[in-house]
Amino acid sequence: MIHYKNTEEEGIVESFPVGIVFSLFNPSVSKPLLEGALEHLRARGFKEEHITVVETPGALDIPYFARMLAAQNRFEALIVLGSIIHGETYHYTWVGPQVCKDCQDISRDFNIPVIFGILTTEHASQAMEALGGRYGHKGVNCVDYAIDITNVRRQLAAS
């Protein structure tokens, strides 16, 4: 049996090119998501020249720009960040599933991990809990997922 697994527990890792696409909509949530991800990338040893950030106005724009980054074929992982809060309209019902599907399509079409860090919550208070509250910090978690997936991907490619 061959078992591929993440080899980096914590700490500094070998930096690799990562692209981040984030939506400015719901800035009280999306900006801390991005800040947490960037701080964690730096803490894990990523070089500034390996980090590309693209800002979009809304969540539906995220897949468009993620696809553009994936097409450049220079990133080992993409992280998408944003917040879709249900509130009082049905907009949430259509946006969340479509963005998720489009990001999955990008991952499949370009053979690149697209780490989904777009919060889909009923209320803003739930989104805030994912910024260091009881659900941890989603931006930080996405960085760790990108590192884990890239490590396993490299192992598979080398075998």
Residue, then its C-alpha position, 0 to 999 in steps of 0.5 A: m500500500i502506498h499512502y500519500k500524506n501531508t508532511e508539513e505539520e506546522g512552521i515554515v514551508e517551501s514557498f510556492p506560487v499561490g493566487i488569491v481571489f477575494s470579493l470586496f462585498n461584505p468587507s467586514v468579513s472579506k477583508p479580515l479573511l484576506e488579512g488572516a490568509l496573508e498573515h498566515l502565508r507570511a508566517r509559514g514562510f511564503k515569499e511576497e513574490h509568490i503571492t498574487v491577490v486579485e480583488t473582485p467586487g462580488a462573489l460571482d466575479i471570483p470564478y472569472f478571475a480565478r479562471m484567468l489566474a489558472a490559465q496563466n499556469r504559474f500557480e500551484a494553488l488558488i485560494v478563493l475568499g469571500s462572504i455570501i450572507h443570506g440576509e433578506t433576499y434570495h440572492y444568496t440562494w443562487v450565488g453560493p451554489q454557482v460560485c462553488k460549482d464554477c470553482q470546482d470546474i476551474s479546478r478540474d479544467f486546469n488541474i489546480p487546487v482551488i481552495f474554497g474559502i467563501l463563507t456562505t452563512e445565514h447571518a453576519s454573526q455566523a460569518m464573524e465566527a469564522l474569523g477567529g471565533r469558534y470555527g477558527h479562521k477560515g483564511v488561515n485554514c485555507v492557507d493550510y489546506a493549500i499547503d497540504i494539498t500541494n504537498v500531496r500533489r507533489q508526492l503523487a507527481a514524483s511517484 
